[in-house]
Amino acid sequence: MKLLVVEDDATTGSYIARGLREEGHVVDLIENGKDGLIAATSGKYDVLVLDRMLPQVDGLTVLKTLRGSGNRTPALMLTALSDVEDRIEGLQSGADDYLAKPFAFGELSARIHALARRPQALDAETILRAADLEMNLITRQVTRGGVSIDLLPREFALLEHLLRRKGRVQTRTMLLENVWDISFDPGTNVVETHVSRLRAKVDKPFERELIETVRGAGYRIAE
């Protein structure tokens, strides 16, 4: 999944982003409400994680503005304010869930996945396909020709990215930015290594290869 985390506390924000990235998600971390609102408006995210008390624009205003513009991306609000009245105000402002600080990362992760499963995001794809390859974004199951394929979190994220852009070439830079959240060349063959591992699971046991190398350009999933 692609997630937006808006949290002004650097320690908390880094903790959340690191844990979610280790699960294989792409995470954009922003530290103020103004930039968070711009990102949420311009980017396509599966779930938003918003702190309530944010500089420049507070979390409630961010939510109200998004909902007022028709943005229905599921949103989880984080806050140190845990009174019933505060939770009610947050939910009435457009939050889909509410989690009080301090919190356990496992609960945060579970709530994010629960929000992603909700049917409210009617325009979001839940099943990605290419030929006989199928990826279920809700159950995180991948099958090809009915055969289950076990993928590690980063392999799953890489395949998801390619499937969402089926038929379009994805360069090494694009993959680094969208799958690894790296905006510079790390000087390693991390992309090539993961593509090779993914091919070993998705292509080699089957007759037809779906992951194509476009020489001098990048990779794509065949249509």
Residue pairs with C-beta under 8 A, 6 or more apart in sequence:
1 25
1 26
1 46
1 47
1 112
1 116
1 137
2 25
2 26
2 27
2 28
2 43
2 44
2 45
2 46
3 20
3 25
3 26
3 27
3 28
3 45
3 46
3 47
3 48
3 49
3 112
4 27
4 28
4 30
4 36
4 39
4 40
4 43
4 45
4 47
4 48
4 49
5 13
5 16
5 17
5 20
5 27
5 28
5 29
5 30
5 49
6 30
6 31
6 32
6 33
6 36
6 39
6 40
6 48
6 49
6 50
6 51
6 54
6 59
6 62
7 13
7 16
7 29
7 31
7 49
7 51
7 78
8 31
8 32
8 51
8 53
8 54
8 55
9 51
10 31
12 51
12 78
12 101
13 29
13 31
14 29
15 105
16 27
16 29
16 49
16 105
16 108
17 27
17 29
19 105
19 108
19 109
20 27
20 109
20 112
21 27
21 181
22 153
23 109
23 153
24 152
24 153
24 154
24 156
24 157
25 157
26 157
26 178
26 179
26 181
27 181
28 39
28 43
28 45
28 181
30 36
30 39
31 55
32 54
32 55
32 56
32 57
33 54
33 55
33 56
33 57
33 58
33 59
33 61
33 62
34 56
34 57
35 56
36 50
36 54
36 57
36 62
37 57
37 62
37 65
37 66
40 48
40 62
40 66
40 71
40 73
41 66
41 69
41 71
45 73
46 73
46 74
46 116
46 121
46 124
47 73
47 74
47 75
47 76
47 112
47 115
47 116
48 66
48 73
48 74
48 75
48 76
49 75
49 76
49 78
49 108
49 112
50 59
50 62
50 63
50 75
50 76
50 77
50 78
50 95
51 59
51 77
51 78
51 79
52 58
52 59
52 60
52 77
52 78
52 79
52 80
52 81
52 86
52 90
53 59
53 79
53 80
53 81
54 62
57 65
59 77
59 79
59 90
60 89
60 90
60 93
63 75
63 77
63 90
63 93
63 94
63 95
64 93
64 94
66 73
66 75
66 94
67 93
67 94
72 120
72 121
73 121
74 96
74 97
74 115
74 116
74 118
74 120
74 121
75 94
75 95
75 96
75 97
75 115
76 95
76 96
76 97
76 98
76 99
76 108
76 111
76 112
76 115
77 90
77 95
77 97
77 98
77 99
78 99
78 100
78 101
78 103
79 86
79 90
79 98
79 99
79 100
79 101
80 100
80 101
81 100
82 100
87 98
90 98
91 98
96 115
96 118
96 120
97 111
97 114
97 115
99 107
99 108
99 111
116 137
116 138
117 138
125 137
125 164
126 136
126 137
126 138
127 134
127 135
127 136
127 137
128 134
128 135
128 137
128 160
128 163
128 164
129 135
129 163
130 163
130 166
130 210
130 221
130 222
130 223
131 208
131 210
131 222
132 144
132 145
132 206
133 142
133 143
133 144
133 163
133 202
133 210
134 142
134 143
134 144
135 141
135 142
135 156
135 159
135 160
135 163
136 142
137 160
140 156
141 148
142 148
142 149
142 151
142 156
142 159
142 202
143 149
144 202
144 206
145 206
147 205
149 201
149 202
150 201
151 159
151 198
151 201
152 197
154 179
154 180
154 194
155 194
155 197
155 198
155 201
157 179
158 175
158 179
158 194
158 195
158 198
159 198
159 202
161 170
161 175
161 178
161 179
162 170
162 211
162 219
162 220
162 221
163 221
165 220
165 221
166 220
166 221
166 222
166 223
167 220
167 221
167 222
167 223
168 220
169 214
169 217
169 218
169 219
169 220
170 218
170 219
170 220
171 217
171 218
172 191
172 218
173 185
174 218
175 191
175 218
175 219
176 182
176 183
176 184
176 185
176 186
176 190
176 191
177 183
180 190
180 191
195 211
195 219
198 211
199 209
199 211
202 210
202 211
203 209
203 210
203 211
209 222
210 221
210 222
211 219
211 220
211 221
211 222
212 219
212 220
212 221
212 222
213 219
214 220
